C-alpha cells in the first residue's frame, strides 16, 4: 500500500508521496515521486500498486530526450506538449502491460491494480493540472470543486482535505493540509510511512521546488497537532448531550497516547 496525494489550487500544485514499501513481512523505503521533462516544462508521476508493474509501465513511457535537446526553445525537453497527452500515453502503456502480465499476476494471486497521478504543466497547457490514471488505462482530470486526487490508502487522509481544502486555499496552507492528510494516513495504516517526498509548482514563477522529510524532522509538527486535537475536543460545545449522558460533576478528559510525538 502507499499514499500519494496531488493538490491543485489557484497558486499552484502540491505533490506528496510516502516512502514506505511493504512486501509480506518486509518493510523498505523507496521513492514514489518521479519527475520527467526538463527546463520549464516538467511533470511528476506517482503510483500505487505493484512496483514491478509500475517500473515496466514507466520503462515503456516515451523517455525524455538527451539533455542537449533543451538547448533550443526549451519546449523539446519533453516528448509531450500537453499533460493530457502524458495521461493518455501512460494509460496506453498500462493497458499494454496488462495484456502482457495480468494473467500471470492474477494466477499468482497478485492484483493488477496500478493507479497513477500525473501532474505539472507542459508547453501547451494553459495552467498546471493533475490527472488520475486507472488500472484500465482510462483517466480523469482534477477540477476546482474537488481540488485534490489521491491514490493508495486514501480513506484516512480524505476527511481533513474535504473539510479544509478549496481551490482558493493558499499554496502554503495546502502544503500543511497535505502533510496532515499524510499524518492521518500513516497513523492509521501500517503500510504508509516516512520518509515523504514533497514537490510544489508555483503558478507565480513557474518553478518546481522539492523536499524530502523524515520522521525525526517533523516532531514539532506532530506534537503541535496532537495538542491541538486534544484541546479542540476538550473545548467542543457539548451541552446538547452532556446534561443527558454524564453526571453533573463529570468533566471530559481526553487522554493522549503515551508517545505524544508519534
TASUL-V989070 format. One record per residue. PHI is phi as a letter, one per 40 degrees, with the letter a starting at -180 (none if undefined). OMEGA is omega as a letter, one per 30 degrees, with the letter a starting at -180 (999 if undefined). D_CENTER is the distance of its C-alpha to the mean C-alpha in Angstrom with 1 decimal. Layout:
phi = <PHI & PHI>
omega = <OMEGA & OMEGA>
d_center = <D_CENTER & D_CENTER>
This chain:
phi = <none & a & a & b & b & b & b & b & b & d & c & i & b & b & b & b & b & c & b & c & b & b & a & g & c & c & b & b & b & a & c & b & b & b & b & b & g & a & g & c & b & b & a & b & b & b & b & b & h & c & c & c & c & d & c & c & c & c & c & c & c & d & c & c & c & d & d & c & c & c & c & c & c & g & c & c & c & b & c & b & b & b & c & c & c & c & d & c & c & c & c & c & c & c & c & c & c & c & c & c & b & d & c & c & c & c & c & c & g & b & c & c & b & c & b & b & b & b & a & i & a & b & d & b & c & c & a & c & a & a & b & b & b & c & c & c & g & c & a & b & b & c & b & c & c & b & c & a & b & a & b & g & c & c & c & c & c & c & d & c & c & c & c & b & b & a & c & c & c & d & d & c & c & c & c & c & c & c & c & c & c & c & c & c & c & c & c & b & b & c & c & b & a & c & c & b & b & b & a & b & b & c & c & c & b & g & b & c & b & b & a & b & b & b & d & c & c & b & d & d & c & c & c & c & c & c & c & c & c & c & c & c & c & c & c & d & d & b & d & c & b & c & c & c & b & b & c & d & c & c & b & c & b & c & c & c & c & d & c & c & c & d>
omega = <a & l & l & a & l & a & l & l & a & a & l & a & l & l & l & l & l & a & a & l & l & l & a & l & a & l & l & a & l & l & a & l & a & l & l & a & l & l & a & a & a & l & l & l & l & a & l & a & a & a & a & l & l & a & l & l & a & l & l & a & a & a & l & l & l & a & a & a & a & a & a & a & l & a & a & a & l & l & a & l & l & l & l & l & l & l & l & a & l & l & l & l & l & l & l & a & l & l & a & a & a & a & a & a & a & l & l & a & l & a & l & a & a & l & a & l & l & a & l & l & l & a & a & l & l & a & l & l & a & l & l & l & a & l & l & l & l & a & l & l & l & l & a & a & l & a & l & l & a & l & a & l & a & a & a & a & a & a & a & l & l & a & a & a & l & a & a & l & l & a & a & l & l & l & l & l & l & l & a & l & l & a & l & a & a & l & a & a & a & a & l & a & l & f & l & l & a & l & l & l & a & l & a & a & l & a & l & l & a & l & l & a & a & a & a & a & a & l & a & a & a & a & l & a & l & l & a & l & l & l & l & l & l & a & a & l & a & a & a & a & a & a & l & a & l & l & a & a & a & l & a & l & l & a & l & l & a & l & a & a & a & 999>
d_center = <12.6 & 9.1 & 5.9 & 2.6 & 1.7 & 4.7 & 7.9 & 11.4 & 14.3 & 17.9 & 17.6 & 14.7 & 11.0 & 8.3 & 5.4 & 4.2 & 4.8 & 7.7 & 11.0 & 13.1 & 14.9 & 17.6 & 20.6 & 23.3 & 24.3 & 22.9 & 19.8 & 18.6 & 16.1 & 14.5 & 12.3 & 9.5 & 8.8 & 12.0 & 13.8 & 16.7 & 19.6 & 21.8 & 23.4 & 22.1 & 20.3 & 17.1 & 13.9 & 10.8 & 10.0 & 7.3 & 8.9 & 9.8 & 13.6 & 16.6 & 16.3 & 19.7 & 18.7 & 15.7 & 18.2 & 20.9 & 19.0 & 17.9 & 21.5 & 22.8 & 20.7 & 23.2 & 23.0 & 23.3 & 26.9 & 28.6 & 28.1 & 31.4 & 30.4 & 28.8 & 32.1 & 33.2 & 31.5 & 28.0 & 26.9 & 27.8 & 25.0 & 22.9 & 24.4 & 22.6 & 23.5 & 21.0 & 17.3 & 18.6 & 20.7 & 17.9 & 16.3 & 19.9 & 20.6 & 17.6 & 18.6 & 22.2 & 21.4 & 19.5 & 22.8 & 24.8 & 23.3 & 23.6 & 27.3 & 27.8 & 26.1 & 25.4 & 28.9 & 29.0 & 25.7 & 26.7 & 30.1 & 28.6 & 26.7 & 23.3 & 21.1 & 20.0 & 16.6 & 14.4 & 11.5 & 9.9 & 7.8 & 10.3 & 10.5 & 13.4 & 17.1 & 20.0 & 23.7 & 24.5 & 21.5 & 22.7 & 19.5 & 15.8 & 13.8 & 10.9 & 11.9 & 10.9 & 13.4 & 14.9 & 17.1 & 20.1 & 19.2 & 19.0 & 16.3 & 15.6 & 14.7 & 13.0 & 15.9 & 17.1 & 17.9 & 14.3 & 12.3 & 8.7 & 7.4 & 5.4 & 6.8 & 8.7 & 10.2 & 9.2 & 12.6 & 12.8 & 10.2 & 11.2 & 14.6 & 14.0 & 11.8 & 14.7 & 17.2 & 16.2 & 14.3 & 16.3 & 16.6 & 19.1 & 17.1 & 17.7 & 15.0 & 16.0 & 15.6 & 12.2 & 11.2 & 13.0 & 11.5 & 7.9 & 9.8 & 11.8 & 9.3 & 8.2 & 12.0 & 13.0 & 11.1 & 12.6 & 15.8 & 16.4 & 15.1 & 16.8 & 14.5 & 11.5 & 12.5 & 13.1 & 13.0 & 9.7 & 9.2 & 8.7 & 9.9 & 11.7 & 14.1 & 17.0 & 19.0 & 22.0 & 22.5 & 20.2 & 19.1 & 16.0 & 15.5 & 13.8 & 13.8 & 13.5 & 14.3 & 15.9 & 17.3 & 20.6 & 19.4 & 17.9 & 20.9 & 22.0 & 18.9 & 18.9 & 22.6 & 22.6 & 20.2 & 22.2 & 25.4 & 24.3 & 23.3 & 26.7 & 28.6 & 27.1 & 28.0 & 31.4 & 32.0 & 30.9 & 34.0 & 35.5 & 39.0 & 38.4 & 38.3 & 39.4 & 43.1 & 43.1 & 41.1 & 41.9 & 45.2 & 46.3 & 45.9 & 42.4 & 39.7 & 36.0 & 34.6 & 30.9 & 30.9 & 28.1 & 27.1 & 29.3 & 26.5 & 25.6 & 23.0 & 21.0>
